[in-house]
Amino acid sequence: MKVLSVLHFWSVNMPAKAPKLSIYADDDLKRDLKILADHEQRSVSQMANILLKEAVKARLDHLKREEKFE
């Protein structure tokens, strides 16, 4: 059984006192996110925010192409 832990995401451009979003992620995802963040010389929160934005945009674009969402 994998242990899930909470990742906290902050906005990349503005500091926040409290997380804007929390998700549960397994250790593999956390490790991979840390590897990417280190490679791009970013914080884990910044890297997660960038990847999440890209993924959401790609998914919405896909739905729009299929005319399932406007």
Residue pairs with C-beta under 8 A, 6 or more apart in sequence:
2 26
2 27
2 28
3 26
3 27
4 24
4 25
4 26
5 24
5 25
5 27
5 30
6 22
6 23
6 24
6 25
7 22
7 23
7 24
7 25
7 30
7 33
7 44
7 48
8 19
8 21
8 22
8 45
9 19
9 20
9 21
9 22
9 23
9 45
9 48
9 49
9 52
10 16
10 19
10 20
10 45
10 49
11 20
11 49
12 45
12 46
12 49
12 50
25 33
30 44
33 44
33 47
33 48
33 51
34 44
36 47
36 51
37 43
37 44
37 46
37 47
37 48
40 47
42 50
60 69
63 69
64 70
